[in-house]
Amino acid sequence: MAKVYVFLADGFEDVEALIPIDVLRRGGVEVVTVSTTDFPIVESAHGVGIEADLQFEQCDFSDADLLMLPGGMPGASNLFAHEGVCKAVSQQAAAGKKVSAICAAPAVVLAPLGLLNGQRATCYPGFEQALKDGGAEYTGDLVTVSGHIVTAEGPAAAFPYAYELLAQLVDRQRSDQVAEGMRYVHLMSNK
């Protein structure tokens, strides 16, 4: 079973964390939420308190198939300010293992760490220059896959982002089954 760690910092964007967590768990992926604060309860950008599964200090990320960074502000900035998160994400990427980030997190965390240099990436509109400054080719797409790094644009991208991650961690058939069960396919057919 694939294992994912999701870093939660105060100010994270609610749906950018919770939709992927939900989709991945439905798909049979082990998802561990990790508080980067001094407390197990992390407050979202919209004032929702979420109890994380573990505190950062309790984790060993060597078994991670994916490290995931939700966006939101100041959530993404709080992730970048956490030395342990930056070290774990850098080590994961250096090992050629999967890293994903959505909204502001690609620009505020991954780009300054140098992880997007020579990669294609997307982010929330208004943060494009930070991606470019980090050496990335900005795509403007909802979801961009570039090697072992997956980036997504913002809250509206949470579902396609989650289904892409599930397809990579399990397979496309399972991802499609979960999307069908959640009626996402129906939503997309009514565009």
C-alpha positions in Angstrom: 0.0 0.0 0.0 1.3 3.4 -1.0 1.9 5.9 1.9 1.4 9.6 1.8 2.3 12.3 4.4 0.3 15.5 4.2 1.9 18.5 5.9 -0.6 20.8 7.7 0.5 24.3 8.8 -1.8 26.9 10.3 -3.5 28.7 7.4 -3.6 25.8 5.0 -6.4 25.9 2.4 -9.1 23.5 3.5 -10.1 21.8 0.3 -6.6 21.6 -1.0 -5.7 19.3 1.9 -9.0 17.5 2.6 -10.1 16.6 -0.9 -6.8 14.8 -1.7 -6.8 13.1 1.7 -10.4 11.9 1.1 -9.8 10.7 -2.5 -6.5 9.0 -1.6 -8.0 7.2 1.4 -11.0 6.1 -0.7 -8.5 4.7 -3.2 -6.7 2.6 -0.6 -3.7 4.8 0.0 -2.4 5.2 3.6 -2.6 8.9 4.3 -0.9 10.4 7.4 -1.7 14.0 8.3 1.2 15.8 10.0 1.0 18.8 12.2 3.8 21.3 11.7 2.7 23.3 14.7 3.3 22.7 18.4 -0.2 21.2 18.7 -2.1 18.3 17.1 -4.9 20.7 16.1 -4.0 22.8 13.0 -6.2 25.7 12.0 -7.1 26.1 8.3 -7.3 29.3 6.3 -11.0 29.4 7.1 -10.8 28.7 10.8 -11.5 25.0 10.8 -9.5 23.1 13.3 -8.2 19.7 12.0 -6.6 17.2 14.3 -3.5 15.8 12.6 -2.6 12.1 12.9 0.9 12.9 14.1 3.2 15.7 15.1 6.1 16.4 12.8 8.6 15.2 15.4 6.9 11.8 15.5 7.5 11.1 11.9 10.1 9.2 9.9 9.4 10.0 6.2 11.7 7.3 4.8 8.7 5.1 4.0 6.9 8.0 2.1 5.8 7.3 -1.4 4.6 11.0 -1.6 5.0 14.1 0.5 2.1 16.5 -0.1 2.0 20.3 0.5 -1.4 22.0 0.6 -1.5 25.7 -0.3 -3.3 28.6 1.2 -1.8 31.6 2.8 -0.3 31.9 5.3 -0.2 28.0 5.2 2.4 27.8 2.4 4.6 30.4 4.0 4.3 28.5 7.3 5.4 25.3 5.6 8.4 27.1 4.1 9.3 28.5 7.5 9.5 25.0 9.0 13.1 23.7 8.6 12.0 20.1 9.0 9.4 20.3 6.2 12.0 21.9 3.9 14.6 19.2 4.7 12.1 16.3 4.3 10.8 17.6 1.0 14.3 18.2 -0.4 15.4 14.7 0.6 12.3 13.2 -0.9 12.9 15.0 -4.2 16.7 14.2 -4.2 15.8 10.5 -3.8 13.6 10.8 -6.9 10.5 10.1 -4.9 7.1 11.9 -5.4 6.4 15.4 -4.1 3.3 17.3 -4.7 2.1 20.9 -4.0 -0.9 22.9 -4.8 -1.9 26.6 -5.0 0.8 28.8 -3.4 2.9 25.9 -2.2 4.7 25.3 -5.5 5.9 28.9 -5.6 6.4 29.5 -1.9 8.0 26.2 -1.0 9.2 24.1 -3.9 10.6 26.9 -6.1 12.7 28.5 -3.4 14.1 25.1 -2.5 15.3 24.7 -6.1 13.1 21.7 -6.7 11.4 23.1 -9.7 14.5 24.1 -11.6 14.1 22.7 -15.1 10.6 21.4 -14.3 7.2 22.3 -15.7 4.9 23.5 -12.9 1.7 25.4 -12.1 0.5 27.5 -9.2 -2.1 29.9 -8.0 -2.3 32.9 -10.4 -0.2 35.8 -9.1 2.6 33.5 -8.0 3.9 32.6 -11.5 7.0 34.8 -11.2 8.2 32.9 -8.2 8.0 29.7 -10.2 9.9 31.3 -13.1 12.5 32.7 -10.7 13.0 29.1 -9.4 13.8 27.9 -12.9 10.4 26.4 -13.7 8.4 26.6 -16.9 5.0 27.9 -15.8 2.1 26.0 -17.5 -1.0 27.7 -16.1 -2.7 24.3 -16.2 -5.0 23.0 -13.4 -2.5 20.1 -12.8 1.0 19.7 -14.1 3.1 16.5 -13.8 6.8 16.9 -14.4 8.9 13.9 -13.5 8.3 13.0 -9.8 6.7 16.4 -9.0 3.0 17.2 -9.3 1.7 20.7 -9.0 -1.8 22.1 -9.1 -3.3 25.6 -9.5 -5.7 26.1 -6.6 -8.9 25.0 -4.9 -10.7 24.2 -8.1 -7.9 21.8 -9.0 -8.2 19.8 -5.8 -10.2 17.0 -7.4 -8.2 16.5 -10.6 -5.0 16.9 -8.5 -6.2 14.2 -6.1 -7.2 11.8 -9.0 -3.9 12.3 -10.7 -2.0 11.5 -7.4 -4.2 8.4 -6.9 -3.5 7.2 -10.5 0.2 7.6 -9.9 0.2 5.9 -6.5 -2.2 3.0 -7.4 -3.3 3.0 -11.0 -5.5 4.9 -13.4 -8.3 2.3 -13.2 -8.6 2.7 -9.5 -8.5 6.5 -9.8 -11.3 6.4 -12.4 -13.4 4.1 -10.2 -13.1 6.5 -7.2 -13.9 9.4 -9.5 -17.0 7.6 -10.8 -18.1 6.7 -7.2 -17.7 10.3 -6.2 -19.7 11.4 -9.3 -16.8 13.5 -10.5 -17.2 12.0 -14.0 -20.8 13.1 -14.0 -19.7 16.6 -13.1 -17.2 16.7 -15.9 -19.7 15.4 -18.5 -22.0 18.3 -17.7 -19.5 21.0 -18.5 
